[in-house]
């Protein structure tokens, strides 16, 4: 059971990083929308348009939000494991 608790703790430690990633992605979307509105040329060949790039970032945000939901569940699980072990 100790190994399982440690695994949960490690997953929970990622919460801050995931939250920062979401904030960075939201800032990137604002920047890209401003660039698009200004008519700036797309300076990367990784995406065919600003819209495609923005859509990709929005998908990443959804994935990160799902990860945060899972982390909240893991917190509850860890609390239950700790109660069981006490």
Beta strands, then each sheet from edge to edge (+ up, - down):
end
